[in-house]
Amino acid sequence: MNRVILVIGLLILMANSTFVYAETTDVKETGCEDRSGEIIEAVKKRTNELDIREEKLRIEEERFKTLKAGIDEKIGELAKARKELEKVIQDIKAEKQQGMENLVKIYESMPPEEAASRIEKLDEELAVKFLMTMKSKTAGRILAFVEPAKAAKLTQKLGGRLLPKEGL
């Protein structure tokens, strides 16, 4: 469409310039025809160049559309995989939490002396998690039977998790 408008415009311009040129100079009709032939040839050449350029642009546009479609598909796949991964992580966390709650119930059901002797042997971080998850009354009974130095360390770590750091 743009080429048609360009050709028409050039033909009008050529006809107008030929008319003006013929009026201002006493050139024979054959001289104008020679000049108009050159102009028509130049217009054809330029039209051909524009056609080639337009075809190259069309091919590039198609290539970009194909690439964009591939990228969009990959983004969709990655988003789906991310959701699945988040669900798996959430399930694992829920399982770990459930396992922790089950272990805490086991410790809560033990006599405080036995639970205390076992908690003393646990890693301090795990022992603190156990005590934090337990009912406070049960945790207090168990801590009463824990060796005093170990009970102090556990209490300090419990307090560090419960209190803001700048308030101490």
Phi and psi restraints in degrees (value plus and minus 20) as a CYANA .aco file:
   2 ASN   PHI     -83.3   -43.3
   2 ASN   PSI     -55.6   -15.6
   3 ARG   PHI     -87.2   -47.2
   3 ARG   PSI     -59.9   -19.9
   4 VAL   PHI     -82.3   -42.3
   4 VAL   PSI     -65.1   -25.1
   5 ILE   PHI     -83.3   -43.3
   5 ILE   PSI     -61.4   -21.4
   6 LEU   PHI     -82.7   -42.7
   6 LEU   PSI     -64.8   -24.8
   7 VAL   PHI     -84.4   -44.4
   7 VAL   PSI     -65.5   -25.5
   8 ILE   PHI     -81.3   -41.3
   8 ILE   PSI     -64.5   -24.5
   9 GLY   PHI     -81.1   -41.1
   9 GLY   PSI     -63.0   -23.0
  10 LEU   PHI     -86.1   -46.1
  10 LEU   PSI     -59.1   -19.1
  11 LEU   PHI     -84.4   -44.4
  11 LEU   PSI     -61.5   -21.5
  12 ILE   PHI     -84.1   -44.1
  12 ILE   PSI     -64.9   -24.9
  13 LEU   PHI     -81.7   -41.7
  13 LEU   PSI     -61.9   -21.9
  14 MET   PHI     -84.6   -44.6
  14 MET   PSI     -64.3   -24.3
  15 ALA   PHI     -84.6   -44.6
  15 ALA   PSI     -61.8   -21.8
  16 ASN   PHI     -86.0   -46.0
  16 ASN   PSI     -64.8   -24.8
  17 SER   PHI     -89.1   -49.1
  17 SER   PSI     -53.7   -13.7
  18 THR   PHI     -85.9   -45.9
  18 THR   PSI     -60.9   -20.9
  19 PHE   PHI     -84.5   -44.5
  19 PHE   PSI     -67.3   -27.3
  20 VAL   PHI     -84.1   -44.1
  20 VAL   PSI     -62.4   -22.4
  21 TYR   PHI     -82.5   -42.5
  21 TYR   PSI     -61.3   -21.3
  22 ALA   PHI     -87.2   -47.2
  22 ALA   PSI     -55.1   -15.1
  23 GLU   PHI     -92.1   -52.1
  23 GLU   PSI     -58.8   -18.8
  24 THR   PHI    -102.8   -62.8
  24 THR   PSI     -43.4    -3.4
  25 THR   PHI    -145.2  -105.2
  25 THR   PSI     125.7   165.7
  26 ASP   PHI    -107.6   -67.6
  26 ASP   PSI      53.4    93.4
  27 VAL   PHI    -118.5   -78.5
  27 VAL   PSI     123.7   163.7
  28 LYS   PHI     -89.3   -49.3
  28 LYS   PSI     135.7   175.7
  29 GLU   PHI     -79.5   -39.5
  29 GLU   PSI     -52.9   -12.9
  30 THR   PHI     -88.3   -48.3
  30 THR   PSI     -51.3   -11.3
  31 GLY   PHI     -86.4   -46.4
  31 GLY   PSI     -59.7   -19.7
  32 CYS   PHI     -88.0   -48.0
  32 CYS   PSI     -57.1   -17.1
  33 GLU   PHI     -85.4   -45.4
  33 GLU   PSI     -57.3   -17.3
  34 ASP   PHI     -82.9   -42.9
  34 ASP   PSI     -63.1   -23.1
  35 ARG   PHI     -87.6   -47.6
  35 ARG   PSI     -62.0   -22.0
  36 SER   PHI     -87.2   -47.2
  36 SER   PSI     -50.7   -10.7
  37 GLY   PHI     -84.5   -44.5
  37 GLY   PSI     -60.7   -20.7
  38 GLU   PHI     -83.5   -43.5
  38 GLU   PSI     -62.4   -22.4
  39 ILE   PHI     -84.8   -44.8
  39 ILE   PSI     -63.8   -23.8
  40 ILE   PHI     -82.2   -42.2
  40 ILE   PSI     -60.7   -20.7
  41 GLU   PHI     -82.8   -42.8
  41 GLU   PSI     -62.7   -22.7
  42 ALA   PHI     -83.5   -43.5
  42 ALA   PSI     -60.5   -20.5
  43 VAL   PHI     -85.1   -45.1
  43 VAL   PSI     -63.2   -23.2
  44 LYS   PHI     -81.7   -41.7
  44 LYS   PSI     -63.6   -23.6
  45 LYS   PHI     -81.5   -41.5
  45 LYS   PSI     -65.6   -25.6
  46 ARG   PHI     -85.9   -45.9
  46 ARG   PSI     -58.1   -18.1
  47 THR   PHI     -83.6   -43.6
  47 THR   PSI     -62.0   -22.0
  48 ASN   PHI     -83.4   -43.4
  48 ASN   PSI     -63.9   -23.9
  49 GLU   PHI     -80.6   -40.6
  49 GLU   PSI     -62.6   -22.6
  50 LEU   PHI     -86.0   -46.0
  50 LEU   PSI     -57.1   -17.1
  51 ASP   PHI     -82.1   -42.1
  51 ASP   PSI     -64.5   -24.5
  52 ILE   PHI     -83.5   -43.5
  52 ILE   PSI     -65.0   -25.0
  53 ARG   PHI     -82.8   -42.8
  53 ARG   PSI     -62.3   -22.3
  54 GLU   PHI     -83.4   -43.4
  54 GLU   PSI     -59.8   -19.8
  55 GLU   PHI     -85.1   -45.1
  55 GLU   PSI     -61.9   -21.9
  56 LYS   PHI     -81.6   -41.6
  56 LYS   PSI     -63.0   -23.0
  57 LEU   PHI     -84.2   -44.2
  57 LEU   PSI     -58.9   -18.9
  58 ARG   PHI     -83.3   -43.3
  58 ARG   PSI     -63.1   -23.1
  59 ILE   PHI     -83.5   -43.5
  59 ILE   PSI     -64.2   -24.2
  60 GLU   PHI     -81.8   -41.8
  60 GLU   PSI     -61.4   -21.4
  61 GLU   PHI     -82.2   -42.2
  61 GLU   PSI     -61.9   -21.9
  62 GLU   PHI     -83.7   -43.7
  62 GLU   PSI     -60.8   -20.8
  63 ARG   PHI     -83.2   -43.2
  63 ARG   PSI     -63.5   -23.5
  64 PHE   PHI     -84.9   -44.9
  64 PHE   PSI     -58.3   -18.3
  65 LYS   PHI     -82.8   -42.8
  65 LYS   PSI     -61.5   -21.5
  66 THR   PHI     -84.3   -44.3
  66 THR   PSI     -65.7   -25.7
  67 LEU   PHI     -81.1   -41.1
  67 LEU   PSI     -63.7   -23.7
  68 LYS   PHI     -82.2   -42.2
  68 LYS   PSI     -62.0   -22.0
  69 ALA   PHI     -82.1   -42.1
  69 ALA   PSI     -60.8   -20.8
  70 GLY   PHI     -84.9   -44.9
  70 GLY   PSI     -62.0   -22.0
  71 ILE   PHI     -85.1   -45.1
  71 ILE   PSI     -64.3   -24.3
  72 ASP   PHI     -80.5   -40.5
  72 ASP   PSI     -59.3   -19.3
  73 GLU   PHI     -84.1   -44.1
  73 GLU   PSI     -64.1   -24.1
  74 LYS   PHI     -83.3   -43.3
  74 LYS   PSI     -60.4   -20.4
  75 ILE   PHI     -81.3   -41.3
  75 ILE   PSI     -63.0   -23.0
  76 GLY   PHI     -82.0   -42.0
  76 GLY   PSI     -62.9   -22.9
  77 GLU   PHI     -83.6   -43.6
  77 GLU   PSI     -62.8   -22.8
  78 LEU   PHI     -85.7   -45.7
  78 LEU   PSI     -59.6   -19.6
  79 ALA   PHI     -83.4   -43.4
  79 ALA   PSI     -61.2   -21.2
  80 LYS   PHI     -84.5   -44.5
  80 LYS   PSI     -64.8   -24.8
  81 ALA   PHI     -83.1   -43.1
  81 ALA   PSI     -58.0   -18.0
  82 ARG   PHI     -83.2   -43.2
  82 ARG   PSI     -65.1   -25.1
  83 LYS   PHI     -81.0   -41.0
  83 LYS   PSI     -62.6   -22.6
  84 GLU   PHI     -83.6   -43.6
  84 GLU   PSI     -62.0   -22.0
  85 LEU   PHI     -84.7   -44.7
  85 LEU   PSI     -62.3   -22.3
  86 GLU   PHI     -81.1   -41.1
  86 GLU   PSI     -58.7   -18.7
  87 LYS   PHI     -85.8   -45.8
  87 LYS   PSI     -62.6   -22.6
  88 VAL   PHI     -81.9   -41.9
  88 VAL   PSI     -64.5   -24.5
  89 ILE   PHI     -81.4   -41.4
  89 ILE   PSI     -63.3   -23.3
  90 GLN   PHI     -82.4   -42.4
  90 GLN   PSI     -61.5   -21.5
  91 ASP   PHI     -84.0   -44.0
  91 ASP   PSI     -61.6   -21.6
  92 ILE   PHI     -84.0   -44.0
  92 ILE   PSI     -63.6   -23.6
  93 LYS   PHI     -82.1   -42.1
  93 LYS   PSI     -61.2   -21.2
  94 ALA   PHI     -84.2   -44.2
  94 ALA   PSI     -60.4   -20.4
  95 GLU   PHI     -83.3   -43.3
  95 GLU   PSI     -64.5   -24.5
  96 LYS   PHI     -82.6   -42.6
  96 LYS   PSI     -62.4   -22.4
  97 GLN   PHI     -83.8   -43.8
  97 GLN   PSI     -62.8   -22.8
  98 GLN   PHI     -83.3   -43.3
  98 GLN   PSI     -62.1   -22.1
  99 GLY   PHI     -82.4   -42.4
  99 GLY   PSI     -61.5   -21.5
 100 MET   PHI     -82.7   -42.7
 100 MET   PSI     -64.5   -24.5
 101 GLU   PHI     -83.3   -43.3
 101 GLU   PSI     -58.5   -18.5
 102 ASN   PHI     -85.1   -45.1
 102 ASN   PSI     -63.7   -23.7
 103 LEU   PHI     -83.1   -43.1
 103 LEU   PSI     -60.8   -20.8
 104 VAL   PHI     -81.9   -41.9
 104 VAL   PSI     -61.5   -21.5
 105 LYS   PHI     -82.2   -42.2
 105 LYS   PSI     -58.1   -18.1
 106 ILE   PHI     -82.5   -42.5
 106 ILE   PSI     -67.2   -27.2
 107 TYR   PHI     -84.6   -44.6
 107 TYR   PSI     -57.2   -17.2
 108 GLU   PHI     -86.5   -46.5
 108 GLU   PSI     -50.3   -10.3
 109 SER   PHI    -101.7   -61.7
 109 SER   PSI     -33.5     6.5
 110 MET   PHI     -96.3   -56.3
 110 MET   PSI     137.1   177.1
 111 PRO   PHI     -81.9   -41.9
 111 PRO   PSI     124.0   164.0
 112 PRO   PHI     -75.8   -35.8
 112 PRO   PSI     -54.3   -14.3
 113 GLU   PHI     -84.5   -44.5
 113 GLU   PSI     -64.5   -24.5
 114 GLU   PHI     -87.2   -47.2
 114 GLU   PSI     -64.8   -24.8
 115 ALA   PHI     -80.6   -40.6
 115 ALA   PSI     -60.0   -20.0
 116 ALA   PHI     -84.0   -44.0
 116 ALA   PSI     -63.4   -23.4
 117 SER   PHI     -84.5   -44.5
 117 SER   PSI     -54.1   -14.1
 118 ARG   PHI     -95.4   -55.4
 118 ARG   PSI     -60.2   -20.2
 119 ILE   PHI     -84.3   -44.3
 119 ILE   PSI     -55.1   -15.1
 120 GLU   PHI     -80.1   -40.1
 120 GLU   PSI     -50.3   -10.3
 121 LYS   PHI    -107.5   -67.5
 121 LYS   PSI     -33.1     6.9
 122 LEU   PHI     -96.1   -56.1
 122 LEU   PSI     139.3   179.3
 123 ASP   PHI     -79.2   -39.2
 123 ASP   PSI     120.6   160.6
 124 GLU   PHI     -79.2   -39.2
 124 GLU   PSI     -59.6   -19.6
 125 GLU   PHI     -83.3   -43.3
 125 GLU   PSI     -62.8   -22.8
 126 LEU   PHI     -87.3   -47.3
 126 LEU   PSI     -60.9   -20.9
 127 ALA   PHI     -81.3   -41.3
 127 ALA   PSI     -60.7   -20.7
 128 VAL   PHI     -84.6   -44.6
 128 VAL   PSI     -62.7   -22.7
 129 LYS   PHI     -80.7   -40.7
 129 LYS   PSI     -63.6   -23.6
 130 PHE   PHI     -77.8   -37.8
 130 PHE   PSI     -71.1   -31.1
 131 LEU   PHI     -83.7   -43.7
 131 LEU   PSI     -56.0   -16.0
 132 MET   PHI     -89.3   -49.3
 132 MET   PSI     -51.4   -11.4
 133 THR   PHI    -101.0   -61.0
 133 THR   PSI     -45.4    -5.4
 134 MET   PHI     -91.6   -51.6
 134 MET   PSI     140.4   180.4
 135 LYS   PHI     -82.4   -42.4
 135 LYS   PSI     120.3   160.3
 136 SER   PHI     -81.1   -41.1
 136 SER   PSI     -55.2   -15.2
 137 LYS   PHI     -84.0   -44.0
 137 LYS   PSI     -63.9   -23.9
 138 THR   PHI     -87.6   -47.6
 138 THR   PSI     -63.5   -23.5
 139 ALA   PHI     -80.0   -40.0
 139 ALA   PSI     -59.0   -19.0
 140 GLY   PHI     -84.2   -44.2
 140 GLY   PSI     -62.4   -22.4
 141 ARG   PHI     -83.0   -43.0
 141 ARG   PSI     -60.5   -20.5
 142 ILE   PHI     -89.0   -49.0
 142 ILE   PSI     -64.6   -24.6
 143 LEU   PHI     -80.8   -40.8
 143 LEU   PSI     -47.6    -7.6
 144 ALA   PHI     -83.8   -43.8
 144 ALA   PSI     -46.0    -6.0
 145 PHE   PHI    -119.5   -79.5
 145 PHE   PSI     -23.6    16.4
 146 VAL   PHI     -98.3   -58.3
 146 VAL   PSI     124.5   164.5
 147 GLU   PHI     -71.1   -31.1
 147 GLU   PSI     113.5   153.5
 148 PRO   PHI     -73.2   -33.2
 148 PRO   PSI     -62.9   -22.9
 149 ALA   PHI     -85.7   -45.7
 149 ALA   PSI     -62.5   -22.5
 150 LYS   PHI     -87.3   -47.3
 150 LYS   PSI     -60.5   -20.5
 151 ALA   PHI     -81.6   -41.6
 151 ALA   PSI     -59.1   -19.1
 152 ALA   PHI     -84.5   -44.5
 152 ALA   PSI     -63.5   -23.5
 153 LYS   PHI     -82.1   -42.1
 153 LYS   PSI     -65.6   -25.6
 154 LEU   PHI     -83.7   -43.7
 154 LEU   PSI     -61.6   -21.6
 155 THR   PHI     -84.2   -44.2
 155 THR   PSI     -60.5   -20.5
 156 GLN   PHI     -82.9   -42.9
 156 GLN   PSI     -62.9   -22.9
 157 LYS   PHI     -88.1   -48.1
 157 LYS   PSI     -58.0   -18.0
 158 LEU   PHI     -81.0   -41.0
 158 LEU   PSI     -65.0   -25.0
 159 GLY   PHI     -85.4   -45.4
 159 GLY   PSI     -55.9   -15.9
 160 GLY   PHI     -84.7   -44.7
 160 GLY   PSI     -50.5   -10.5
 161 ARG   PHI    -100.7   -60.7
 161 ARG   PSI     -47.5    -7.5
 162 LEU   PHI    -111.0   -71.0
 162 LEU   PSI     -50.4   -10.4
 163 LEU   PHI    -121.3   -81.3
 163 LEU   PSI     128.8   168.8
 164 PRO   PHI     -86.8   -46.8
 164 PRO   PSI     125.1   165.1
 165 LYS   PHI     -84.8   -44.8
 165 LYS   PSI     -56.1   -16.1
 166 GLU   PHI     -97.3   -57.3
 166 GLU   PSI     -34.2     5.8
 167 GLY   PHI    -100.8   -60.8
 167 GLY   PSI     -32.2     7.8
